[in-house]
Amino acid sequence: MAYGGFGGFGGGNIQQLMRQAQKMQEDMNKAKQELEESEFSSSVGGGMVEVVMKGDKTMKSIKIKQEVVDPDDVEMLEDLVVSAVNDCLGQIARKEKELLPSIPGM
């Protein structure tokens, strides 16, 4: 029995697989760039704290209304900031999952 190429694959099949892999890599790079350039925002506490993050998980801005700054209740402000940041991170994770489907071994 004669086999063409590696393990029974003809040279054309390997080239086709390589092209498909390269296209998949290009698509993933485009999706990553789109994600990184996207902005995500969260407003909590009735608009008292607003956070804007980029898709690369860097914070772009945070706005805190003066009324929520209470020296006697710093914990509430801390909780609002954490909540807003976590909400943005959740939005980024959902968008990442949408744009970058999981690939076994990666």
Summary of the structure (lengths in Angstrom):
residues: 106
radius of gyration: 23.1
end to end distance: 36.0
largest distance: 84.1
contacts: 258
relative contact order: 0.14
helix: 53%
strand: 17%
